[in-house]
Amino acid sequence: MQTLKLASKIMGNVFYYSGETPGWAELEAVKKNRQRILVVIKARWASLALMAFYGVFLRVVYASQSDVRASQEQELMAIGALAFVATYNAWYHFSYRWWGRIRITNDLQLFFDLLVITYLIHLSGGVHSWFWGMYVLVTLEASYLLERKSEVWAIGACGGLLYGGLLTAEYYNIIPPVAMPFENASLQHDFTYEMITWGWVAVMNAAVALVGTFMMGMVGERLAELAQRGVRDELTGLYNRRYFYHRLQGEIERCRRYGRRFSLVMIDVDKFKNFNDRYGHVEGDHLLSALADVFTSTLRGSDAMPTYELDISCRYGGEEFAIILPETESETGVDVAERIRERVITKAAVAAAERIRTEVASMSIKGRSITISLGVSTYPVHGEDADALVRRADEALYEAKARGRNQVVLAPHDEKPETFL
């Protein structure tokens, strides 16, 4: 089992990268991949329904015209191909929640689509077939379903190669070509005509792959930008309160499912109202931005691509902040909170002093400390839902302020709150 996980990690096919227990970002990646797979599965059902309707329509309209109908053998083989697609699509529909963890599954189902399309092209006249346009549909699906541009290009190239291989096999009678009504059968053995047709299909596939990846890239960037605007605080750049509760609930569900723990830190700037009254709200905003920089640089993050935060810092409201520390218990959460407090005392004071300029220098704010108080709670020790965890961390924060500020307090179990100076 460990060997399989290691191999999958090296190949980059599995979305889980952090060991036995997936992180929140990894679970989100799996969720999004499953959603994309489901969209493609539904699109395939729609395509199958349209093709079946088209086939029945032709069968009924031209039932009495044997010269324009496909042979019974061709019809049965086409029905078999569509039944094969329906079978593996039903299997994917049944099991996609599990297969959504594995990237290579997306490539495989698209490759199966290309094989079936190539087979239908053979049954409908090879070089004369109209079915080559289905390659374009699969390439479009690939641009939506696959995250890597190289994979989309590979699917586009695979369609062109399968089509070229089929025409070559029919040209040399390795696979006997199928005659179709209204078409000149001699063209199936005309090398120049086949090369021109093959080139056109290959160019169209490449063009669709290029346009598809470009459009999906632009759409992805736009959606990411809009998503960030919706979850970021405009002043500090930290996540906002709405996203905080969304992420907190997600972390609770993850830890409940996998039996893990995490810590929540609530932070409040000491005597911030006095600071605002003395120096103005503009400088107060500068101070909050400086604090956000401290949180961002202090907390953990992943340098692996794509990058993401392991610890989540949010502006809870006003001068109050909240930080979610996944995979940490109370003691670790306190250590991180203490490290943040120590860095805030130096960096935030200097940042505020630089912006306040002359007035700050005359009042010696550069030597004056900006302090914060912090309260820590841990799931599930201090609560098993979001409201309980926030309430217990807030209680610990207020206790820190009551004890003189500029300290970290861990929410109690049943005993007296523990203070960390």
Buried (B, 14 or more C-beta within 10 A) or exposed (E): EEEEEEEBBEEEBBBBBBEEBBBBBBBBBBEEBBEBBBEBBEBBBEBBEEBEEEBEEBEEEBEEEEEEBBEEEBBEBBEEBBEBBBEBBEEBBEEBEEBBBBBBBBBEBBBBBBBBBBBBBBBBBBBBBEBBEBBBBBBBBBBBBBBEBEBBBBBBBBBBBBBBBBBBBBBEEEBEBBEBEEBEEEBBBBEEBBBEBBEEBBEBBBEBBBEBBEEBEEEEEEEEEEEEEEBBBEEBBBBBBEBBBBBBEBBBEBBEEEEBBBBBBBBBBBBBEEBBEBBEEEBBBBBBBBBBBBBBEBBEEBEEEEEBBBBBBBBBEEBBBBBBBBBBBBEBBBBBBBEBBEBBBEBBBBBBBBBBEEEBEEBEBEEEEBBBBBBBBBBBBBBEEBEBBBBBBBBBBBBBBEBEBBBBBBBBEEEEBBBBE
